[in-house]
Amino acid sequence: MIKEDYLIRFITIIGRSIAAMLDKRKQQQPEESLVLARALFKEITGGNIDEVPFQLDEQQVSRWSAQITERMGDAAYETAMAYKDCGDKARAENFMDIALSLYAASEYKDKTFSIEREQKKEMVNKDKSILSK
């Protein structure tokens, strides 16, 4: 029961943060989206997203469930898009790479193929190729 509460708590925190980040970005306020991203990554990872390049602790990621790992991949992608909208190409690419690695880790942990996850990876790769041009 404690593990389920932990899982639900973190998925809720991550989901709310992603929704708020997306809302701010759609309102043409990517800087506000980054404020939310900083708070989320600090709370979940203890890290500072302003470090270049930002890296996740692999041991910490290995302790996350497949669901938390995938949601953090979603958060990394949304953070990348906010950086892109702010004109910070290097950080945007860094967070796209993080999103891809988290989706791969989630797939490994889940031990199942997910069409939705594959679509997310395709979307990240497409945005990354556009950013590289």
CYANA upper distance limits for C-alpha pairs under 8 A (distance plus 0.5 A):
  1 MET  CA      5 ASP  CA      6.72
  2 ILE  CA      6 TYR  CA      6.67
  3 LYS  CA      7 LEU  CA      6.64
  4 GLU  CA      8 ILE  CA      6.58
  5 ASP  CA      9 ARG  CA      6.45
  6 TYR  CA     10 PHE  CA      6.77
  7 LEU  CA     11 ILE  CA      6.60
  7 LEU  CA     65 SER  CA      8.16
  7 LEU  CA     68 ILE  CA      7.83
  8 ILE  CA     12 THR  CA      6.48
  9 ARG  CA     13 ILE  CA      6.75
 10 PHE  CA     14 ILE  CA      6.56
 10 PHE  CA     68 ILE  CA      7.54
 11 ILE  CA     15 GLY  CA      6.40
 11 ILE  CA     67 GLN  CA      7.99
 11 ILE  CA     68 ILE  CA      6.53
 11 ILE  CA     71 ARG  CA      7.54
 12 THR  CA     16 ARG  CA      6.55
 13 ILE  CA     17 SER  CA      6.67
 13 ILE  CA     40 LEU  CA      8.50
 14 ILE  CA     18 ILE  CA      6.64
 14 ILE  CA     40 LEU  CA      7.61
 14 ILE  CA     71 ARG  CA      7.09
 14 ILE  CA     72 MET  CA      7.50
 14 ILE  CA     75 ALA  CA      7.71
 15 GLY  CA     19 ALA  CA      6.69
 15 GLY  CA     71 ARG  CA      7.74
 16 ARG  CA     20 ALA  CA      6.67
 17 SER  CA     21 MET  CA      6.51
 17 SER  CA     36 LEU  CA      7.10
 17 SER  CA     37 ALA  CA      7.88
 17 SER  CA     40 LEU  CA      7.24
 17 SER  CA     75 ALA  CA      8.37
 18 ILE  CA     22 LEU  CA      6.55
 18 ILE  CA     74 ASP  CA      7.97
 18 ILE  CA     75 ALA  CA      6.26
 18 ILE  CA     78 GLU  CA      7.46
 19 ALA  CA     23 ASP  CA      6.64
 20 ALA  CA     24 LYS  CA      6.71
 20 ALA  CA     33 SER  CA      7.84
 20 ALA  CA     36 LEU  CA      8.05
 21 MET  CA     25 ARG  CA      6.66
 21 MET  CA     32 GLU  CA      8.07
 21 MET  CA     33 SER  CA      4.91
 21 MET  CA     34 LEU  CA      7.92
 21 MET  CA     36 LEU  CA      6.77
 21 MET  CA     37 ALA  CA      7.62
 21 MET  CA     78 GLU  CA      7.60
 21 MET  CA     79 THR  CA      8.42
 22 LEU  CA     26 LYS  CA      6.57
 22 LEU  CA     33 SER  CA      7.62
 22 LEU  CA     78 GLU  CA      7.43
 23 ASP  CA     27 GLN  CA      6.73
 24 LYS  CA     28 GLN  CA      7.04
 24 LYS  CA     29 GLN  CA      5.60
 24 LYS  CA     30 PRO  CA      6.76
 24 LYS  CA     32 GLU  CA      6.70
 24 LYS  CA     33 SER  CA      5.87
 25 ARG  CA     29 GLN  CA      5.57
 25 ARG  CA     30 PRO  CA      5.16
 25 ARG  CA     32 GLU  CA      8.20
 25 ARG  CA     33 SER  CA      6.44
 25 ARG  CA     82 ALA  CA      6.96
 29 GLN  CA     33 SER  CA      7.08
 30 PRO  CA     34 LEU  CA      6.77
 30 PRO  CA     82 ALA  CA      5.41
 30 PRO  CA     83 TYR  CA      7.76
 30 PRO  CA     85 ASP  CA      6.65
 30 PRO  CA     86 CYS  CA      6.75
 31 GLU  CA     35 VAL  CA      6.95
 31 GLU  CA     82 ALA  CA      7.70
 31 GLU  CA     86 CYS  CA      7.45
 32 GLU  CA     36 LEU  CA      7.04
 33 SER  CA     37 ALA  CA      6.75
 33 SER  CA     79 THR  CA      8.01
 33 SER  CA     82 ALA  CA      6.82
 34 LEU  CA     38 ARG  CA      6.51
 34 LEU  CA     79 THR  CA      7.04
 34 LEU  CA     82 ALA  CA      6.85
 34 LEU  CA     83 TYR  CA      7.91
 35 VAL  CA     39 ALA  CA      6.92
 36 LEU  CA     40 LEU  CA      6.69
 37 ALA  CA     41 PHE  CA      6.56
 37 ALA  CA     49 ILE  CA      8.40
 37 ALA  CA     75 ALA  CA      8.01
 37 ALA  CA     79 THR  CA      6.65
 38 ARG  CA     42 LYS  CA      6.47
 38 ARG  CA     48 ASN  CA      7.20
 38 ARG  CA     49 ILE  CA      6.47
 39 ALA  CA     43 GLU  CA      6.58
 40 LEU  CA     44 ILE  CA      6.58
 41 PHE  CA     45 THR  CA      5.85
 41 PHE  CA     46 GLY  CA      7.01
 41 PHE  CA     47 GLY  CA      6.59
 41 PHE  CA     48 ASN  CA      7.58
 41 PHE  CA     49 ILE  CA      7.49
 42 LYS  CA     46 GLY  CA      4.69
 42 LYS  CA     47 GLY  CA      5.45
 42 LYS  CA     48 ASN  CA      6.62
 42 LYS  CA     49 ILE  CA      8.43
 45 THR  CA     56 LEU  CA      7.85
 45 THR  CA     57 ASP  CA      8.39
 45 THR  CA     60 GLN  CA      8.14
 47 GLY  CA     56 LEU  CA      8.26
 48 ASN  CA     54 PHE  CA      7.89
 49 ILE  CA     54 PHE  CA      6.17
 50 ASP  CA     54 PHE  CA      7.53
 52 VAL  CA     91 ARG  CA      7.47
 53 PRO  CA     91 ARG  CA      7.60
 53 PRO  CA     94 ASN  CA      6.86
 54 PHE  CA     94 ASN  CA      7.53
 54 PHE  CA     95 PHE  CA      8.27
 55 GLN  CA     98 ILE  CA      8.12
 56 LEU  CA     60 GLN  CA      8.19
 56 LEU  CA     61 VAL  CA      7.77
 56 LEU  CA     98 ILE  CA      8.39
 57 ASP  CA     61 VAL  CA      6.86
 58 GLU  CA     62 SER  CA      6.58
 59 GLN  CA     63 ARG  CA      7.13
 60 GLN  CA     64 TRP  CA      7.35
 61 VAL  CA     69 THR  CA      7.41
 64 TRP  CA     68 ILE  CA      6.42
 64 TRP  CA     69 THR  CA      6.48
 65 SER  CA     69 THR  CA      6.62
 65 SER  CA    106 SER  CA      8.33
 65 SER  CA    109 LYS  CA      7.88
 66 ALA  CA     70 GLU  CA      6.65
 66 ALA  CA    105 ALA  CA      8.09
 66 ALA  CA    106 SER  CA      5.10
 66 ALA  CA    107 GLU  CA      7.76
 66 ALA  CA    109 LYS  CA      5.86
 66 ALA  CA    110 ASP  CA      5.99
 67 GLN  CA     71 ARG  CA      6.69
 67 GLN  CA    106 SER  CA      7.55
 68 ILE  CA     72 MET  CA      6.56
 69 THR  CA     73 GLY  CA      6.77
 69 THR  CA    102 LEU  CA      6.36
 69 THR  CA    103 TYR  CA      7.66
 69 THR  CA    105 ALA  CA      7.58
 69 THR  CA    106 SER  CA      5.95
 70 GLU  CA     74 ASP  CA      6.90
 70 GLU  CA    102 LEU  CA      6.68
 70 GLU  CA    103 TYR  CA      6.00
 70 GLU  CA    106 SER  CA      5.92
 71 ARG  CA     75 ALA  CA      6.76
 72 MET  CA     76 ALA  CA      6.53
 72 MET  CA     99 ALA  CA      8.03
 72 MET  CA    102 LEU  CA      7.60
 73 GLY  CA     77 TYR  CA      6.70
 73 GLY  CA     98 ILE  CA      7.50
 73 GLY  CA     99 ALA  CA      4.71
 73 GLY  CA    100 LEU  CA      7.50
 73 GLY  CA    101 SER  CA      8.29
 73 GLY  CA    102 LEU  CA      5.53
 73 GLY  CA    103 TYR  CA      6.33
 74 ASP  CA     78 GLU  CA      6.74
 74 ASP  CA     99 ALA  CA      7.13
 75 ALA  CA     79 THR  CA      6.56
 75 ALA  CA     99 ALA  CA      8.25
 76 ALA  CA     80 ALA  CA      6.64
 76 ALA  CA     95 PHE  CA      5.87
 76 ALA  CA     96 MET  CA      7.23
 76 ALA  CA     98 ILE  CA      6.88
 76 ALA  CA     99 ALA  CA      5.60
 77 TYR  CA     81 MET  CA      6.82
 77 TYR  CA     95 PHE  CA      6.75
 77 TYR  CA     96 MET  CA      6.09
 77 TYR  CA     98 ILE  CA      8.44
 77 TYR  CA     99 ALA  CA      5.95
 77 TYR  CA    124 VAL  CA      7.62
 78 GLU  CA     82 ALA  CA      6.81
 79 THR  CA     83 TYR  CA      6.76
 79 THR  CA     92 ALA  CA      7.88
 79 THR  CA     95 PHE  CA      7.15
 80 ALA  CA     84 LYS  CA      6.60
 80 ALA  CA     91 ARG  CA      7.35
 80 ALA  CA     92 ALA  CA      4.59
 80 ALA  CA     93 GLU  CA      7.27
 80 ALA  CA     94 ASN  CA      7.99
 80 ALA  CA     95 PHE  CA      5.43
 80 ALA  CA     96 MET  CA      6.25
 81 MET  CA     85 ASP  CA      6.64
 81 MET  CA     92 ALA  CA      6.95
 82 ALA  CA     86 CYS  CA      6.76
 82 ALA  CA     92 ALA  CA      8.14
 83 TYR  CA     87 GLY  CA      6.76
 83 TYR  CA     88 ASP  CA      5.69
 83 TYR  CA     89 LYS  CA      7.45
 83 TYR  CA     91 ARG  CA      6.80
 83 TYR  CA     92 ALA  CA      5.56
 84 LYS  CA     88 ASP  CA      6.03
 84 LYS  CA     89 LYS  CA      6.24
 84 LYS  CA     91 ARG  CA      8.42
 84 LYS  CA     92 ALA  CA      5.83
 88 ASP  CA     92 ALA  CA      6.70
 89 LYS  CA     93 GLU  CA      6.62
 89 LYS  CA    131 LEU  CA      7.66
 90 ALA  CA     94 ASN  CA      6.69
 91 ARG  CA     95 PHE  CA      6.69
 92 ALA  CA     96 MET  CA      6.70
 93 GLU  CA     97 ASP  CA      6.71
 93 GLU  CA    128 LYS  CA      7.07
 93 GLU  CA    131 LEU  CA      8.22
 94 ASN  CA     98 ILE  CA      6.84
 95 PHE  CA     99 ALA  CA      6.55
 96 MET  CA    100 LEU  CA      6.77
 96 MET  CA    124 VAL  CA      6.79
 96 MET  CA    125 ASN  CA      8.45
 96 MET  CA    128 LYS  CA      7.34
 97 ASP  CA    101 SER  CA      6.72
 98 ILE  CA    102 LEU  CA      6.60
 99 ALA  CA    103 TYR  CA      6.65
 99 ALA  CA    124 VAL  CA      8.21
100 LEU  CA    104 ALA  CA      6.73
100 LEU  CA    121 LYS  CA      6.68
100 LEU  CA    124 VAL  CA      7.72
101 SER  CA    105 ALA  CA      6.63
102 LEU  CA    106 SER  CA      6.50
103 TYR  CA    107 GLU  CA      6.67
103 TYR  CA    117 ARG  CA      7.34
103 TYR  CA    121 LYS  CA      7.67
104 ALA  CA    108 TYR  CA      6.77
105 ALA  CA    109 LYS  CA      6.66
106 SER  CA    110 ASP  CA      6.39
107 GLU  CA    111 LYS  CA      6.43
107 GLU  CA    112 THR  CA      6.95
107 GLU  CA    113 PHE  CA      7.32
107 GLU  CA    114 SER  CA      8.16
107 GLU  CA    117 ARG  CA      8.42
108 TYR  CA    112 THR  CA      8.23
114 SER  CA    118 GLU  CA      6.79
115 ILE  CA    119 GLN  CA      6.66
116 GLU  CA    120 LYS  CA      6.80
117 ARG  CA    121 LYS  CA      6.79
118 GLU  CA    122 GLU  CA      6.69
119 GLN  CA    123 MET  CA      6.63
120 LYS  CA    124 VAL  CA      6.74
121 LYS  CA    125 ASN  CA      6.62
122 GLU  CA    126 LYS  CA      6.52
123 MET  CA    127 ASP  CA      6.67
124 VAL  CA    128 LYS  CA      6.46
125 ASN  CA    129 SER  CA      6.62
126 LYS  CA    130 ILE  CA      6.81
127 ASP  CA    131 LEU  CA      6.59
128 LYS  CA    132 SER  CA      6.69
129 SER  CA    133 LYS  CA      7.18
